[in-house]
Amino acid sequence: SVCVRHISDVPRPSTRVFHCTSPRDCRSTWSARYRFLSSEIDHLFISQTTAMMHLVHEIMFWTEDMMLELVLVLLAVVGWAVLRGSTQSVTKRPQIAVSPPSPGLTSTKPAGEKPTPETVIVAIRDAMRTRQFGRGLDLFRDIEVAKAVQQMSRDQQDEYFMAVTTCAVRVNRCKVVKAVIREMRTLGVANTPAFFQSSMRLLAKKGFYNEALEVYQDMLREGIVPTEDACSCMVAFVVDSGNLDQAMELFRSGPVGQFQPSIRAYMKLMRALSAEKSIKSALNCEELYWDMRRRQICADNIVANVVLGALVDAGELENAIKVMSSAHSDGILDIVGCNSVFRGLVRGGQAQRAWELLLEMEAGGLEPTKSTFICFLHDGSEVGEQAFARLGLLQKRG
């Protein structure tokens, strides 16, 4: 037999050449050839297996993406179905029973007949009762309803315009309040202090302080003298808004006969001014005190103490002494206000003057306390020694 010298007709770099010269060499050559073919087959199998694994991985990744997309689509379909079912259940839910409106105006333009004063009043009452405030404003805009309002009695007109004002404030349409006042002026309906006061309270309750002040100014322009309650409410509204300068203008511009705030309004503004602890606020607080005397409003010791505390904190000691003397003459000064002034004078290096004022107040009937003499202990002069001696005598008395 003839030996095969080459394994392949096409030589490769890895191709091996076998030579044999005897049967034994031939057998060894076939054994080597078998081993070589086995290694080649193993190499081919491994390469093919690797390619197949890459293909399987690609298929798995593609399948995983497809499955994720299918899951997302399924979730979207389920969510849409649930949302649709809940919407249908809400629409089919039984409505809360509401009493039907009384016979009369059921809309702004009733079909068949023109509105009458009676039907307009019934319609505005229904709008208030059912809290359909927008329907109340629609009535106010209707021309036919405006004609019917002209034929109303005075009580019906007051009720109608007050209801429209309430509807406007409830839906935050504050400009309608000004339109109501103009409409009342056009129709010749005389406004009353009660109407303006109620309007201001409604606006202030919703936080519309500037609009409430405009209503107050409209009341003054129409020549209506505000009541004490209206003035006090207006001052409280402006103070709550934080505009203390505007509150001061109310006191300065208001005539004595037309602006009569209560002592409660004075106290509210005074406390707000004293809390600022500035010279301007302290002087404004003192101005209010003298304004109370000018308007002959009876003050009390609390008013005097607030004014004296504000002046002493601001360093206006001379003004504080004037207010203390005035309060002493009016009989509203107590030892608390005096201690504030004494403390300020001792702190300012005027202990001798504070001691003289103390002796003067004692002669007027005021009884000093332990806190009074403690105010002088910080002074190292003779006044401090006298105060220490007086304090010891007071403690011995018990």
PyMOL commands that set and color helices and strands:
alter all, ss='L'
color gray80, all
select helices_A, chain A and resi 23-91+117-129+133-141+143-150+154-170+175-187+193-205+209-221+228-240+244-253+263-276+279-294+301-314+317-330+335-347+351-363+370-374+382-397
alter helices_A, ss='H'
color red, helices_A
deselect
rebuild
show_as cartoon
